[in-house]
Amino acid sequence: MFFKSSLEDRVEKAKKNTDEMNKLIEEYKPFIASTIQKRTGRFLEYGRDDELTIGMLAFKESIESFNKNKGKFLSFAKHVINLRMIDYYRKTKKDGKVISLEMISQQHDGSTIDIGAARALEEYEKEKENESIKLEIFQYKNELNNWQIDFSDLVKVSPKQEKLRSLYKEVARLIMENEELLNMLLDKKRLPIKEIENLTGIHRKKLERGRTYIISLIIVMKGDYPYLKEYINWR
C-alpha cells in the first residue's frame, strides 16, 4: 500500500537533500507570497519584489531549523517569514533605503538566521503553550461542572491567607494519598469531612469552608492538567 509522506516528513528529507528543498520552496511559493501579502497589504510579484526573495530565504531557513516534534511546519514557517519581514522593514526604515538582494544573501549566510529561527521557535512554542493552557482550562471547567462547581466561583472561595491555602493543599494531598478517602470523595461527590477531622484534628467548620477549594485542587491533582498543577505548586 502507498502512503503519502506528510509535509513534515518532506521537510526532514529536504534538510539533507538540496533537490527536495528546492522542490518544496518552488511548490510553496504561493504560500510564501500569501503570507507576505497579508502583511504588506499589496500584490507582490516574483522577480520584481524583494520581499518575496526574503520570503523564500525565510522558508529555506524554516526548513533547516524545523523540529517536527514541535508541531506543524507551515505554522512555524509563517512565524519565520513574518519575523524576517519585520527585520527587513526595520532595516529599510533605519537606512532610509531598500535593502539589496546581495545584502540579504550575505545576511542569510550569517548568524542572523539562527537568531531569527530561535525567535520564531520561541514565539511558536509560546503560542502552542497558550493553546494547551486554554484547552486545559476548558476541560477543567467541564469537570468542575460535574461537581456543581462554577469555575468563576474559585476566585471567591480561594483563601486569602497563604497559611490557610497551604493547609487546604495538605488536606488535598492527604486525600490523594489515602485510597479510602479518595474513593469516598469520588463515589459520593462530597468531602469526607468527619473522616478528615478524625485524621488531622482540623475543625469541621474550617474544612467545610474549604470544601470547594479542596475539591478543586484534587480534581487538578488527579487529572491531566500539567499547567494547572505547575500553577498550584508555586502559588
C-alpha positions in Angstrom: 0.0 0.0 0.0 1.2 3.5 -0.9 1.5 6.0 2.0 1.8 9.7 1.1 4.6 11.4 3.0 3.5 14.3 5.3 4.8 17.7 4.7 6.8 17.4 8.0 8.5 14.2 6.7 9.3 16.0 3.4 10.9 18.9 5.4 13.1 16.4 7.3 14.2 14.9 4.0 14.8 18.4 2.5 17.3 19.2 5.2 19.6 16.6 3.7 18.5 16.9 0.1 19.0 20.1 -1.9 16.7 18.9 -4.7 13.9 18.2 -2.3 14.4 21.6 -0.6 14.2 23.4 -4.0 11.1 21.5 -4.8 9.4 22.4 -1.6 10.4 26.1 -2.0 9.0 26.1 -5.5 5.8 24.3 -4.5 5.1 26.6 -1.6 5.8 29.9 -3.4 2.1 30.7 -3.4 2.1 30.2 0.4 5.1 32.4 0.8 3.5 35.1 -1.3 0.2 34.9 0.5 1.9 35.2 3.9 3.8 38.3 2.9 1.0 39.9 1.0 -1.2 39.7 4.1 1.4 41.7 6.0 2.1 44.3 3.2 -1.5 44.6 2.0 -0.5 44.7 -1.6 0.1 42.3 -4.5 3.7 41.1 -5.0 5.3 39.5 -7.9 8.3 37.1 -8.0 11.3 38.6 -9.9 10.1 42.1 -9.1 9.6 42.5 -5.4 12.5 41.9 -2.9 10.0 40.9 -0.2 9.3 37.6 -2.0 13.0 36.8 -2.2 13.3 37.4 1.5 10.3 35.1 2.0 11.9 32.3 0.0 15.1 32.7 2.1 13.0 32.6 5.3 11.2 29.5 4.0 14.5 27.8 3.4 15.6 28.9 6.9 12.4 27.3 8.3 13.2 24.0 6.7 16.7 24.0 8.1 15.5 24.9 11.6 12.3 23.0 11.9 11.8 20.3 14.6 8.8 18.1 13.7 8.3 17.3 17.4 7.2 20.9 17.9 4.2 21.0 15.7 3.1 21.8 12.1 5.7 23.1 9.7 3.6 25.7 7.9 2.7 27.4 11.2 6.4 27.6 12.1 7.4 28.8 8.6 4.8 31.6 8.8 6.4 32.8 12.0 9.9 32.8 10.5 8.7 34.6 7.3 6.9 37.3 9.4 9.9 37.8 11.6 12.2 38.2 8.6 9.8 40.7 7.1 9.8 42.7 10.3 13.6 42.7 10.3 13.6 43.8 6.6 11.3 46.7 7.2 13.1 47.8 10.3 16.4 47.9 8.5 14.8 49.6 5.5 13.3 52.3 7.7 16.6 52.7 9.6 18.7 53.1 6.4 16.2 55.1 4.5 16.5 52.8 1.5 15.6 49.4 0.2 17.9 46.5 1.1 19.6 45.0 -1.9 19.3 41.3 -2.6 23.1 41.0 -2.3 22.9 42.3 1.3 20.1 39.9 2.1 22.1 36.9 0.7 25.1 38.0 2.9 22.8 38.1 6.0 21.4 34.7 5.1 24.9 33.2 5.4 25.4 34.8 8.8 24.3 34.2 12.3 21.2 36.4 11.9 19.3 33.3 10.6 19.9 31.4 13.8 18.6 34.3 15.8 15.6 34.7 13.6 14.8 31.0 13.8 15.2 31.0 17.6 12.8 33.9 17.9 10.3 32.2 15.6 10.5 28.9 17.5 10.1 30.8 20.8 7.0 32.6 19.6 5.6 29.4 18.1 6.2 27.4 21.3 4.6 30.2 23.3 1.5 30.1 21.0 1.2 26.3 21.3 1.6 26.6 25.1 -1.2 29.2 25.3 -3.4 26.9 23.2 -2.7 24.0 25.6 -3.5 26.1 28.6 -6.8 27.2 27.1 -7.7 23.6 26.4 -6.8 22.6 30.0 -9.0 25.3 31.4 -11.9 24.3 29.2 -11.6 20.7 30.3 -11.2 21.8 33.9 -14.4 23.9 33.7 -16.3 20.9 32.4 -15.0 18.6 35.1 -15.9 21.2 37.8 -19.4 21.4 36.4 -19.8 17.7 37.2 -19.2 18.6 40.8 -21.6 21.5 40.7 -18.7 23.9 41.0 -18.6 27.1 38.9 -15.2 27.9 37.6 -15.8 31.6 38.3 -16.5 30.8 42.0 -13.0 29.6 42.6 -11.7 33.1 43.0 -14.3 33.8 45.7 -13.6 30.6 47.6 -9.8 30.8 47.3 -8.4 31.6 50.8 -6.7 35.0 51.1 -4.2 33.8 53.7 -1.2 31.8 52.5 -1.3 29.7 55.7 -4.9 28.6 55.1 -4.2 27.8 51.4 -1.2 25.7 52.5 -3.4 23.9 55.0 -6.0 23.0 52.3 -3.3 21.8 50.0 -2.1 19.4 52.7 -5.7 18.2 53.1 -6.0 17.6 49.3 -2.7 15.7 49.3 -3.8 13.6 52.3 -7.0 12.6 50.4 -5.0 11.8 47.2 -2.7 9.5 49.2 -5.5 7.8 51.1 -7.3 5.4 48.8 -10.3 5.1 51.2 -10.8 8.8 51.5 -10.4 9.4 47.7 -12.9 6.7 46.9 -15.4 8.2 49.4 -15.0 11.5 47.7 -15.3 10.2 44.2 -18.2 7.9 44.9 -20.4 10.3 46.9 -19.1 13.5 45.3 -18.7 15.1 48.8 -15.8 15.8 51.0 -15.5 13.2 53.8 -15.2 15.9 56.5 -15.7 13.7 59.6 -13.0 11.2 58.5 -10.6 14.1 57.7 -11.3 15.7 61.0 -10.5 12.5 62.8 -7.3 12.0 60.9 -6.0 15.6 61.1 -7.7 17.3 64.0 -8.7 20.2 61.8 -12.0 21.7 62.9 -15.1 20.7 61.0 -16.1 24.3 60.2 -12.7 25.1 58.7 -13.0 22.0 56.5 -16.5 22.9 55.4 -15.4 26.5 54.5 -12.6 25.0 52.3 -14.7 22.3 50.7 -14.9 23.8 47.2 -11.3 24.8 47.2 -10.0 21.4 48.4 -12.1 19.5 45.8 -11.0 21.8 43.0 -7.3 21.1 44.0 -8.0 17.3 44.0 -9.5 17.5 40.5 -6.3 19.1 39.2 -4.0 16.8 41.1 -5.7 13.6 39.8 -6.3 14.9 36.3 -4.2 15.5 33.2 -3.5 19.2 33.9 0.2 19.8 33.8 0.0 23.6 33.5 -2.6 24.0 36.3 -0.5 21.7 38.5 2.5 23.9 38.0 0.4 27.0 38.9 -0.8 25.4 42.1 2.8 24.4 43.1 4.1 27.9 43.1 1.1 29.8 44.4 
